[in-house]
Amino acid sequence: MKTSNKSHNMDNVVDLFTGKLFSQLHETRFIRLAPELDGLEILYSNETSGDMLYSLQILAWGLRANGEVVALVPWLNDIVPCIEICDPLNGKWEGYFDPGIDEVFYEAPIHKVVELETAAEYYDLHADDPDAILQEIPDTIGTHAVLSDNGFKSLTLTQVISWQLHNDGTIVAMLADEEKVESTPILPGDDCLYPAQSSESFRYFFQHQIANKIKSQDPEAMAAISLLVDEQR
């Protein structure tokens, strides 16, 4: 019988899909969410915007296991930390923006940091199951999911009801299965909800302004959809 001197320390194990060490993923996973309720936004630019900046509403603030607090936004087909946004036009984060006082800033607001740290310490949830639901927050910015099961020949837009934070740090959008709705309004935790990212027909997330333009067949919005479809091919 042979023995091995190789260490099984997880610090030496690399995740196949992200290329990051498991220890890094563990420390950067999200452990608590706080909805953004004051209308704060992110600013971003892309390679075609020149000096122009675009704004996007913040869904929530997330506390990582390493103590970092960062804003989260629905972006393309996922919810991502704003500092990690990337799109076909090389979009990038430029800062946070408070439209109420027309101020740009670059660190999470202290009141959100305190809220997250206090809540995480109070609840201090632990679970062995990576899929255990630690938290579920309502969607407060009108996020819609784009669904298509025929190669974008037709689209269905459905509103995101809530977002679940799982024990492994993943965050999933919850949509309503209309055939299972028994009462309204549909609230977080309802039995009719299912995760968008697990649906084969799920394609993208859009905030309500863009979703409404898509519903009305706005040329600019439809052109953006066409660009995303081309990128998928």
BADOMI-72956 format. One record per residue: residue number from 1; x, y, z of N, C-alpha, C, CB in turn. Coordinates in pm, whole numbers, plus 50000, padded with zeros to 5 digits. Glycine has a CB too. Layout:
<doros>
nr_n_u_n_v_n_w_ca_u_ca_v_ca_w_c_u_c_v_c_w_cb_u_cb_v_cb_w
NUM_X_Y_Z_X_Y_Z_X_Y_Z_X_Y_Z
...
</doros>
This chain:
<doros>
nr_n_u_n_v_n_w_ca_u_ca_v_ca_w_c_u_c_v_c_w_cb_u_cb_v_cb_w
1_50085_49881_50000_50000_50000_50000_50089_50124_50000_49904_50001_50123
2_50063_50215_49907_50142_50337_49897_50077_50447_49981_50156_50382_49750
3_50161_50527_50039_50112_50644_50111_50153_50768_50035_50165_50648_50256
4_50076_50873_50049_50105_50997_49977_50144_51106_50074_49984_51042_49893
5_50243_51185_50033_50286_51298_50115_50216_51427_50074_50437_51316_50105
6_50129_51420_49973_50062_51540_49925_49962_51589_50029_49991_51513_49792
7_49962_51717_50050_49867_51776_50144_49730_51788_50079_49916_51913_50192
8_49627_51767_50159_49490_51784_50110_49433_51918_50156_49401_51669_50159
9_49523_52011_50189_49480_52145_50229_49404_52210_50115_49601_52231_50270
10_49283_52261_50145_49199_52322_50041_49262_52449_49985_49061_52353_50097
11_49366_52504_50054_49433_52622_50001_49502_52593_49869_49534_52674_50102
12_49526_52466_49838_49595_52429_49716_49501_52383_49605_49696_52320_49745
13_49370_52386_49631_49271_52337_49536_49212_52454_49458_49160_52258_49608
14_49210_52439_49326_49160_52545_49238_49026_52505_49179_49262_52576_49126
15_48930_52598_49180_48800_52574_49118_48816_52572_48967_48697_52680_49161
16_48761_52469_48902_48779_52450_48759_48718_52563_48678_48717_52318_48717
17_48606_52619_48723_48532_52716_48642_48580_52859_48661_48385_52707_48675
18_48620_52895_48783_48661_53033_48808_48811_53051_48804_48609_53078_48941
19_48888_52942_48823_49033_52953_48829_49083_53006_48962_49081_53040_48720
20_48992_53025_49059_49030_53077_49189_49049_52963_49288_48926_53177_49240
21_49135_52986_49388_49151_52890_49496_49021_52879_49574_49268_52930_49589
22_48989_52758_49622_48868_52740_49700_48871_52827_49826_48850_52592_49738
23_48990_52845_49883_49000_52929_50001_48961_53073_49970_49143_52924_50057
24_48996_53121_49848_48958_53256_49808_48807_53265_49787_49031_53296_49679
25_48750_53165_49724_48605_53163_49702_48530_53162_49834_48564_53042_49617
26_48584_53086_49930_48519_53078_50061_48518_53214_50129_48591_52974_50151
27_48626_53287_50120_48637_53416_50186_48559_53526_50115_48781_53456_50197
28_48535_53511_49985_48464_53615_49910_48316_53583_49890_48530_53636_49775
29_48269_53471_49946_48128_53436_49931_48044_53535_50013_48101_53289_49978
30_47921_53558_49970_47832_53650_50042_47762_53576_50156_47728_53711_49946
31_47755_53642_50271_47694_53582_50389_47573_53660_50440_47797_53571_50499
32_47551_53780_50385_47436_53859_50430_47404_53965_50325_47463_53926_50568
33_47274_53992_50306_47228_54093_50211_47146_54200_50283_47144_54028_50098
34_47152_54322_50231_47069_54432_50279_47011_54504_50158_47150_54530_50371
35_46880_54504_50139_46821_54573_50024_46857_54721_50024_46668_54557_50024
36_46877_54777_49904_46900_54922_49890_46763_54989_49880_46989_54955_49763
37_46731_55073_49977_46597_55132_49985_46595_55283_49968_46536_55097_50117
38_46711_55342_49938_46719_55487_49928_46751_55536_49787_46822_55540_50023
39_46742_55445_49689_46759_55488_49551_46902_55508_49506_46687_55612_49530
40_47000_55457_49579_47139_55471_49537_47164_55391_49409_47234_55426_49650
41_47260_55439_49331_47287_55379_49200_47436_55352_49184_47237_55471_49087
42_47470_55277_49080_47610_55268_49038_47626_55345_48908_47655_55118_49021
43_47746_55388_48883_47781_55450_48755_47874_55355_48681_47849_55591_48776
44_47852_55341_48549_47941_55257_48471_47958_55317_48332_47887_55113_48461
45_48062_55272_48264_48090_55318_48128_48124_55196_48045_48207_55423_48125
46_48129_55216_47913_48178_55111_47824_48260_55174_47712_48061_55026_47766
47_48314_55092_47625_48410_55142_47527_48347_55232_47421_48477_55027_47459
48_48215_55237_47415_48149_55325_47317_48091_55451_47381_48039_55250_47246
49_48102_55464_47514_48033_55574_47582_48112_55704_47583_48001_55534_47723
50_48242_55698_47551_48322_55820_47557_48328_55873_47699_48264_55927_47464
51_48293_56000_47716_48293_56061_47849_48160_56042_47922_48326_56208_47838
52_48065_55977_47856_47933_55960_47916_47933_55845_48016_47828_55936_47807
53_47861_55864_48128_47843_55760_48227_47697_55718_48231_47891_55807_48366
54_47674_55589_48253_47539_55536_48266_47513_55503_48412_47518_55411_48176
55_47387_55508_48453_47353_55474_48592_47262_55352_48594_47285_55594_48663
56_47271_55278_48704_47193_55156_48722_47155_55148_48869_47272_55028_48675
57_47030_55119_48897_46986_55110_49035_47051_54991_49106_46833_55098_49042
58_47086_55012_49231_47144_54905_49314_47030_54822_49373_47234_54964_49428
59_47043_54690_49362_46944_54600_49422_46968_54586_49572_46949_54462_49354
60_47092_54557_49609_47122_54529_49748_47271_54549_49773_47079_54386_49786
61_47306_54550_49900_47446_54551_49944_47475_54414_50003_47474_54665_50047
62_47592_54360_49971_47626_54227_50018_47751_54230_50106_47647_54134_49902
63_47746_54153_50215_47862_54138_50303_47931_54006_50271_47819_54144_50453
64_48058_54013_50237_48136_53893_50211_48190_53836_50343_48252_53923_50112
65_48233_53709_50336_48290_53645_50455_48416_53717_50502_48321_53499_50426
66_48487_53784_50411_48610_53854_50448_48584_53995_50501_48703_53862_50329
67_48456_54033_50514_48420_54163_50570_48396_54272_50468_48526_54207_50661
68_48423_54247_50342_48401_54349_50238_48252_54368_50212_48474_54309_50107
69_48211_54491_50190_48072_54523_50156_48072_54588_50019_48007_54618_50263
70_47988_54537_49930_47984_54586_49792_47840_54583_49742_48077_54502_49700
71_47809_54672_49649_47675_54676_49590_47657_54564_49489_47649_54812_49524
72_47535_54515_49480_47500_54408_49387_47395_54459_49288_47447_54283_49463
73_47414_54423_49161_47319_54462_49056_47291_54342_48966_47374_54581_48974
74_47167_54328_48918_47140_54229_48814_47212_54273_48686_46985_54211_48789
75_47292_54185_48629_47375_54222_48514_47380_54107_48416_47519_54262_48560
76_47326_54127_48296_47317_54022_48195_47244_53901_48254_47458_53982_48145
77_47312_53788_48273_47242_53667_48318_47275_53629_48462_47274_53551_48228
78_47315_53726_48544_47352_53695_48681_47334_53819_48767_47498_53643_48690
79_47350_53803_48898_47359_53918_48986_47505_53926_49030_47261_53908_49110
80_47566_54042_49014_47711_54051_49032_47748_54170_49120_47781_54064_48895
81_47863_54160_49188_47918_54277_49256_47949_54384_49152_48046_54240_49339
82_47913_54509_49180_47927_54614_49079_48070_54630_49030_47878_54746_49135
83_48167_54602_49116_48306_54620_49076_48352_54513_48978_48396_54619_49198
84_48267_54411_48956_48304_54302_48865_48222_54301_48736_48287_54170_48935
85_48143_54405_48711_48059_54404_48592_48143_54401_48464_47965_54525_48591
86_48094_54330_48366_48161_54321_48237_48056_54283_48134_48280_54218_48239
87_48060_54347_48018_47961_54317_47915_48031_54312_47779_47848_54424_47915
88_47955_54283_47671_48017_54275_47538_48090_54400_47495_47913_54243_47437
89_48056_54516_47556_48123_54642_47521_48223_54682_47629_48019_54754_47501
90_48269_54583_47707_48368_54608_47812_48320_54712_47913_48499_54654_47751
91_48197_54693_47958_48144_54782_48061_48224_54770_48189_47998_54752_48087
92_48236_54881_48262_48309_54877_48389_48249_54976_48488_48459_54908_48367
93_48264_54941_48614_48212_55023_48723_48296_55149_48738_48210_54944_48854
94_48228_55262_48763_48298_55390_48779_48276_55452_48916_48253_55486_48672
95_48184_55396_48995_48159_55451_49128_48013_55438_49167_48201_55597_49133
96_47983_55480_49289_47845_55485_49338_47792_55627_49320_47837_55440_49487
97_47658_55639_49316_47598_55770_49292_47472_55785_49375_47566_55790_49142
98_47464_55897_49445_47343_55933_49520_47271_56043_49443_47378_55979_49667
99_47164_56008_49369_47096_56110_49287_47025_56215_49370_46996_56043_49195
100_46997_56185_49497_46927_56282_49582_47012_56404_49611_46886_56218_49711
101_47144_56384_49621_47233_56496_49652_47340_56513_49543_47300_56476_49788
102_47325_56438_49434_47415_56449_49319_47561_56428_49360_47399_56586_49252
103_47584_56319_49435_47717_56294_49488_47769_56158_49442_47716_56301_49641
104_47896_56154_49402_47963_56030_49364_48053_55986_49480_48045_56047_49232
105_48053_55856_49511_48140_55804_49616_48185_55664_49576_48066_55801_49754
106_48282_55611_49651_48349_55488_49606_48355_55377_49710_48488_55520_49563
107_48304_55402_49828_48298_55300_49933_48153_55281_49976_48387_55341_50054
108_48122_55162_50025_47987_55135_50073_47950_55231_50185_47973_54990_50121
109_47826_55281_50188_47785_55375_50294_47798_55309_50431_47639_55423_50272
110_47843_55385_50528_47869_55330_50661_47742_55273_50722_47928_55438_50752
111_47625_55332_50694_47502_55280_50755_47468_55141_50702_47385_55375_50729
112_47506_55111_50577_47483_54978_50522_47585_54879_50578_47488_54980_50368
113_47707_54925_50595_47810_54839_50655_47769_54797_50796_47948_54911_50658
114_47724_54894_50875_47681_54866_51012_47561_54772_51013_47648_54997_51087
115_47465_54798_50924_47345_54714_50915_47382_54568_50885_47250_54767_50808
116_47468_54549_50788_47507_54413_50748_47588_54343_50857_47588_54416_50619
117_47685_54412_50912_47769_54350_51014_47688_54315_51139_47886_54443_51051
118_47598_54404_51176_47516_54379_51295_47422_54261_51273_47435_54504_51331
119_47360_54257_51155_47268_54147_51125_47341_54014_51116_47193_54174_50995
120_47459_54013_51052_47536_53890_51040_47578_53838_51177_47660_53913_50952
121_47616_53929_51266_47655_53887_51401_47535_53837_51480_47722_54003_51475
122_47420_53901_51463_47301_53864_51538_47250_53726_51496_47191_53968_51518
123_47241_53703_51364_47185_53576_51317_47290_53465_51315_47126_53594_51177
124_47412_53495_51273_47523_53401_51277_47480_53261_51235_47584_53397_51418
125_47424_53251_51115_47368_53125_51067_47476_53031_51017_47266_53150_50957
126_47460_52903_51049_47553_52800_51002_47471_52682_50951_47651_52756_51115
127_47513_52627_50839_47445_52510_50783_47545_52426_50706_47328_52552_50692
128_47523_52295_50706_47611_52205_50631_47575_52198_50484_47607_52066_50692
129_47447_52216_50453_47399_52207_50316_47434_52336_50241_47247_52182_50312
130_47513_52328_50132_47548_52450_50057_47428_52519_49995_47647_52418_49949
131_47318_52445_49972_47199_52503_49912_47099_52555_50015_47132_52401_49825
132_47133_52546_50143_47042_52597_50245_47020_52747_50224_47098_52571_50387
133_46896_52791_50240_46861_52932_50218_46887_53010_50346_46712_52947_50175
134_46983_53103_50340_47016_53186_50454_46925_53308_50464_47161_53230_50446
135_46880_53356_50348_46807_53482_50347_46729_53493_50216_46903_53603_50365
136_46615_53559_50219_46540_53590_50096_46487_53733_50108_46422_53488_50073
137_46526_53816_50010_46484_53955_50012_46397_53985_49891_46607_54049_50015
138_46303_54077_49904_46219_54112_49788_46298_54192_49687_46096_54190_49833
139_46259_54182_49560_46316_54269_49457_46246_54404_49466_46301_54205_49314
140_46323_54509_49482_46266_54643_49502_46291_54737_49385_46320_54704_49628
141_46353_54687_49276_46388_54776_49165_46322_54735_49034_46540_54779_49148
142_46225_54644_49041_46152_54608_48920_46230_54523_48822_46108_54729_48851
143_46318_54437_48871_46396_54351_48783_46305_54253_48709_46502_54274_48863
144_46330_54236_48581_46257_54138_48499_46356_54036_48442_46179_54209_48384
145_46309_53914_48430_46387_53810_48364_46335_53793_48222_46380_53676_48443
146_46427_53777_48128_46392_53749_47989_46400_53598_47969_46486_53826_47889
147_46290_53540_47924_46284_53397_47900_46261_53371_47751_46173_53331_47985
148_46329_53273_47697_46309_53234_47557_46357_53091_47539_46385_53331_47460
149_46272_53008_47481_46310_52869_47457_46312_52836_47308_46214_52774_47529
150_46315_52941_47224_46317_52917_47079_46419_53005_47007_46177_52942_47020
151_46532_53027_47074_46638_53104_47010_46606_53250_46989_46670_53043_46879
152_46531_53310_47082_46496_53452_47078_46397_53487_46967_46620_53535_47062
153_46331_53386_46909_46226_53418_46812_46108_53483_46882_46180_53292_46737
154_46090_53451_47008_45990_53516_47091_46046_53529_47232_45854_53438_47091
155_46001_53631_47305_46050_53658_47439_45936_53665_47537_46130_53787_47442
156_45961_53621_47658_45868_53640_47769_45940_53717_47878_45815_53503_47823
157_45879_53823_47924_45935_53903_48033_45853_53880_48158_45939_54055_47996
158_45919_53839_48265_45848_53813_48390_45922_53879_48505_45834_53662_48415
159_45847_53936_48597_45906_54012_48706_45970_53920_48809_45801_54100_48772
160_46087_53960_48857_46153_53888_48966_46084_53926_49097_46307_53920_48971
161_46043_53825_49173_45973_53850_49299_46072_53871_49413_45880_53735_49331
162_46175_53787_49418_46268_53794_49530_46403_53735_49491_46211_53719_49652
163_46498_53747_49584_46633_53694_49564_46672_53612_49686_46736_53808_49539
164_46718_53491_49663_46759_53403_49772_46912_53399_49784_46704_53261_49751
165_46960_53411_49907_47102_53391_49936_47120_53251_49992_47155_53499_50035
166_47201_53170_49926_47225_53033_49971_47352_53025_50055_47235_52939_49851
167_47364_52914_50125_47473_52895_50220_47611_52899_50153_47456_52764_50291
168_47618_52864_50025_47748_52867_49956_47778_53005_49898_47750_52764_49844
169_47691_53103_49925_47715_53239_49880_47649_53275_49748_47859_53262_49868
170_47588_53178_49680_47521_53209_49553_47389_53281_49579_47497_53080_49472
171_47352_53364_49482_47228_53443_49492_47144_53413_49369_47258_53597_49504
172_47019_53371_49390_46934_53332_49278_46806_53415_49278_46901_53182_49285
173_46759_53446_49157_46635_53520_49139_46518_53423_49140_46638_53602_49008
174_46410_53462_49205_46292_53377_49215_46178_53434_49131_46249_53362_49363
175_46127_53349_49043_46017_53386_48954_45892_53308_48992_46055_53360_48806
176_45777_53361_48954_45650_53294_48985_45608_53202_48871_45541_53398_49013
177_45575_53080_48904_45513_52987_48810_45363_53013_48815_45547_52835_48846
178_45312_53077_48709_45172_53122_48708_45073_53008_48730_45141_53191_48577
179_45110_52887_48692_45020_52772_48709_45011_52727_48855_45067_52656_48623
180_45103_52775_48938_45104_52733_49078_45062_52844_49174_45241_52684_49115
181_45025_52960_49119_44984_53072_49203_44848_53041_49266_44979_53203_49122
182_44842_53049_49399_44717_53023_49469_44659_53149_49532_44738_52918_49574
183_44744_53248_49557_44695_53373_49616_44787_53486_49576_44685_53362_49770
184_44733_53607_49581_44812_53726_49551_44796_53826_49665_44769_53789_49415
185_44891_53917_49686_45014_53929_49608_45110_53813_49634_45083_54061_49640
186_45199_53791_49537_45300_53686_49553_45416_53745_49633_45348_53631_49415
187_45448_53682_49744_45550_53734_49835_45670_53640_49840_45492_53753_49975
188_45787_53690_49885_45903_53603_49900_45870_53480_49983_46019_53680_49963
189_45919_53365_49939_45893_53241_50011_45770_53166_49964_45880_53271_50154
190_45694_53224_49871_45573_53158_49821_45610_53027_49752_45497_53250_49722
191_45523_52927_49766_45548_52795_49708_45549_52796_49555_45443_52697_49756
192_45495_52902_49494_45491_52906_49348_45621_52955_49286_45377_52996_49303
193_45716_52996_49368_45841_53053_49316_45942_52946_49278_45901_53147_49419
194_46018_52976_49173_46125_52887_49130_46246_52971_49087_46077_52793_49013
195_46368_52916_49095_46488_52993_49062_46505_53015_48912_46611_52924_49116
196_46523_53139_48872_46537_53172_48730_46657_53103_48669_46548_53322_48711
197_46770_53106_48740_46894_53056_48682_46894_52906_48657_47008_53089_48771
198_46797_52834_48714_46789_52690_48689_46696_52656_48572_46741_52618_48814
199_46632_52758_48515_46540_52736_48404_46616_52739_48271_46429_52842_48404
200_46591_52641_48186_46658_52635_48056_46619_52751_47965_46626_52504_47988
201_46505_52813_47991_46459_52923_47906_46509_53060_47953_46308_52924_47900
202_46573_53065_48070_46621_53193_48122_46738_53245_48037_46664_53180_48269
203_46735_53375_48007_46841_53435_47926_46909_53553_47998_46784_53482_47793
204_46833_53657_48034_46895_53777_48089_46805_53842_48194_46925_53877_47977
205_46867_53934_48270_46794_54023_48360_46796_54164_48304_46855_54020_48503
206_46684_54236_48319_46678_54377_48285_46600_54449_48393_46614_54399_48146
207_46642_54573_48425_46562_54654_48515_46438_54703_48442_46644_54772_48569
208_46340_54752_48519_46206_54772_48464_46201_54872_48349_46114_54819_48572
209_46292_54973_48349_46289_55071_48240_46316_55002_48105_46392_55183_48264
210_46419_54917_48102_46452_54846_47978_46346_54742_47947_46590_54781_47988
211_46296_54673_48050_46193_54572_48028_46070_54634_47963_46154_54505_48160
212_46031_54753_48008_45915_54820_47949_45941_54860_47804_45878_54943_48031
213_46067_54899_47773_46100_54933_47635_46094_54810_47545_46239_54997_47628
214_46139_54696_47599_46134_54572_47521_45988_54534_47495_46207_54457_47596
215_45903_54550_47597_45760_54518_47580_45696_54604_47472_45685_54536_47712
216_45743_54728_47460_45685_54819_47361_45761_54816_47228_45684_54960_47415
217_45855_54720_47215_45932_54703_47091_46014_54827_47056_45839_54669_46976
218_46066_54894_47158_46150_55012_47136_46271_54972_47052_46194_55074_47271
219_46299_55045_46943_46410_55007_46853_46545_54997_46922_46420_55107_46741
220_46575_55091_47011_46704_55089_47080_46716_54965_47170_46722_55218_47163
221_46608_54934_47241_46610_54817_47329_46621_54688_47248_46484_54814_47417
222_46551_54681_47136_46556_54561_47054_46694_54544_46990_46448_54566_46945
223_46759_54657_46961_46895_54650_46906_46991_54595_47011_46942_54790_46859
224_46970_54633_47137_47053_54581_47245_47034_54432_47261_47022_54653_47377
225_46909_54386_47248_46881_54243_47256_46952_54170_47142_46729_54216_47250
226_46948_54227_47024_47013_54165_46908_47162_54151_46930_46986_54247_46781
227_47223_54253_46992_47366_54247_47022_47397_54132_47117_47414_54380_47081
228_47313_54114_47219_47334_54007_47315_47316_53870_47250_47240_54021_47432
229_47218_53859_47160_47196_53732_47089_47317_53699_47003_47068_53740_47002
230_47371_53800_46935_47491_53777_46852_47608_53730_46935_47528_53904_46778
231_47621_53785_47058_47732_53747_47143_47720_53602_47187_47739_53838_47265
232_47595_53551_47197_47574_53414_47241_47610_53313_47132_47429_53394_47284
233_47606_53356_47008_47627_53263_46896_47774_53234_46873_47565_53319_46769
</doros>
